[in-house]
Amino acid sequence: MKKRPRKRGFPPGAQHPRRPRFSRELAILYEDDAVVAVNKPAGLLAVPVPGSDAPSALSLLSQDLKHRRQRALVVHRIDRFASGVLLFAKTTRDRDALVRQFLAHTPVRQYSAVVRGHLPAKAGTLVHYFRREGMYQKLSTERDRKAARAELNYTVERPLRAASLLRVTLLTGLQNQIRVQFAALGHPVIGDRKYSHDEATERRIARVALHAAHLHFIHPRSGETISVECDLPLDFRSLVQALSPPARGHL
């Protein structure tokens, strides 16, 4: 007799993850009466672009919740060409409580990333200052009054061939932050054509090798700690496999 999978990170009354019901495989990772976390696939917008009818995680989720007379409200965002955990609230009160957490940088947001080259340290902290110019983040200095501070921690999970698999923890949450900070070090995220023109020749993955793998936050009603995990998608795993050195003893 097979054992049923154990429920992890779910308070009493929360629903199990369920099979994808949306186009583009927008799977539900966690859901209860206050919040819902989805697995956003790479290429799908987090929220709609004004003037465009392109689908987004928000529009797809809203369509589903509408049948249950519930709403999806934006709490935070992840890059269009990144994949992984994306959190929404169902009421204005819950959204406001969660947004305050994100503004205070208290949720734990961890990403898996594959970057070019080998970093000099197996773990470290990066601090930069960005100024937003149009659709880009430009590096600046602490003295720039219009610049925002960007900080993250990283750990090298696995050295690869001319690349590294990293676990990155955001300490701030600026747009494109991970991509810009590692590009500034000379270790761009593989597939990031926006901040590294050389990545236009990458053929093993058709998007940025960046995945929101873990989100840890405080539930806006119960005060309980909620941890949501999101497995690496196939294209990301295939990239890591292609870059992995052969096992010892094999040619």
N, C-alpha and C positions, 0 to 999 in steps of 0.2 A: 504494500500500500504506500503510495507516494505521500510525502509530507507536503502540506501547503506552505508556500513561502511565507516567512515571517514578515510582519509589518514593521518597518523601521522609520523612526522619526515622525510618527503620526500620533497626535493626542486622541483620547477617546472621542468617538463620533466622527472622526475624519474618514474620508473615503479612500479606498485603495487606488493606486494608479490604474488607469484603464487603457484599453487599446486605443490607438489613434482613430478619431472619427472625422477629422478634417482633411481636406486636400492639403498637400504638402507635409503630411505627417506631423501635424501639430498635436503632439501627445501631452496628456495631462500628467504631471509628475506628483502633484499634491493639490488637494482641494478640500475646503470646508465652507461654512456659511459666510466667512469673512474674506478669504483669500483664495487665489488659485495660481499655481505655478505651472508653466508649460515648458516644453522642450522646443525652443524655436530653431528650426533648421536654417542653415546658412543660405543666404539669398533672399529670405523672407524679411520684409520690413518689420520692425517692432511696432511702429505706429504708422498710420497713413501719411502719405505726402500730399500736401495741399494741391488740389487740381489734378490729382492722379486717381485712377480707379484700381491701381495695383493692389492686390491683397496684402494684408498685414496681419501680424499676430493679434493685434487688437480687434481688427474687423472680423476675423474668423472666430475668435473667442466670443466676441459680443453677439455674433449671430447664433452661436450655440446657447449662450446663457439667456438670450431673449426668450427662448421657448419656455424657460423656467422662471421668467419674470425677474431675472437678475441682471446686473450690469458688470462690465469689466472696466476698471478705471486704472490708468497708468500710474505705476509706482516708480519705476526706473526703466532704463533702456539698455540694450546691448547693440553692438554694431550690426548692420544689415548682413555683412559677410562673415560674421561670427555665428556660432551656434551655441545652444545650451539654455540654462535656466533663465526664465524671464518671469517676474512676479507681477501679478495684478491684484487689486482689491475689488471688492464687490459693492462697497458703500463708500460714501464720501468720508464718513467718520473714520473708517478703517484705512482708507487711502491716506488721509491727513496724518494719522498716527505712524504709518509706515514711512511716509515721505520725511517726517521729522527724524526717523531713525537713519535714513539714507543721508540726509543733510548733515547729521552728526557723525557719519561714517562708522556707525556701530555694527551694521550687518557685516558678516564675514563673506566676502566675495572672492572666490578662488577660480582661477582659469588654468587650463592646460594650454601650453603654447609650444610650438616648434620654431626655434630661431636658427639663423645661420651661425655656423662657427661654434667654438667652445669658449665659454666665459672664463675669465681668470680665476673666479672664485665659485665654489659649489653653492654658495648661498650669499645673499647680500640685500642691501636696501638701495633703491634708486630714488633720487630726488632731482626734479627738474622744474622749470617754470615755463608755462605755455601762455601764448597770446593767441586768441582765436582770430583768424583772418579768413573770412569767407567759409569755405568748407574744410579748411585746414587748420591744424594746430601748429603754430610756429614756436620754436624754442626762443626763450627770452631769458631775462635775469631777474633776480629777486628785487632789484631796484625798480623794475618796470611796474608802475602802479596798475596797469591794465593786465598784468600777467597773473595767472593762478598757479598755485603750488601743486605739483603732482608727485605723489610718493607711492611706492609699492615695495613689497618684499618678494624675493624669488628664491627658489630652490631648484637645483638641477636634479631632475628625477632620473634621467638617463642620458649619457653621452651617445650621440649618433655619429654617422659618417658626415663630417663637416657640418654638423648641426647638433642641437641640444633640445631635449624634451624638458620643459620647465613646468613647475607649479608656481603660479603667480598669485599673490594675495594683494588686492587693491587696498590701500590705506586712504586714498582719495578716489574720486570717481569722475574724472574728466573724459570728455569724448575722445576716442582713439588713444587713450592714455598709454596702454601697454604697447601699442604699435609705435607710437612716437618715441617713447623712452628707450625701447630696445633699438630702434633705428638710430637714435642719437649715439648709442654705444658702438655702432658698427655691426650690430647683430640683429638685423631686421627680422620680423616675423615672416616665415616662408609664405609666399603667396600674396604679400602685402604690396600690391602695385601702386598704392596711393602714396606711400612714404618711401618706397624704394623702387626706382624704375627698373632695376635689374630683375626684379621678381616677375616681370612681364614674360620672361622666358620659362618660368616654372610650369611643368606639365604634369607633375605627379599629384597635384591638388589644384582644383579650379577656384579656390577662394583663399581667404586668410586662414592660416592654421592656428586658429584661436577658438577655444571652446569654454564656455562658462560651465564649469563642472560641478561647482558646489556653492550653495547659498545657505547662510545661517542667519536667522533673524528672530526677533521676539514677536510672538503672536499679538496682534493689536487688541485682542479681547481677553484672552486667558493669561497673557504674560508668560506663557510657556516658550521654551526655546524650540524652534522648528529648524530642522536641517534637511535640505533637499539636495539629493545627488542626481547627476545626469551623466550617463555613460558616454564615452567617446563615440561619435558617429563613425560609420564605415570608412568614409573618405579620409578621416583623420587617422584612424588605425592603419589604413593602407599606406599612408605617407610614412608613419613611424616604422612600419615593417620594411618599407622600401629603403629607408635610411639606416636601418639597424645593421651593425656589422655582423658578419657570419659568426656562428658559434665556434668556439675554440675546438680545434681538432678536425674542422671541416674546411675544404678548399673553397 
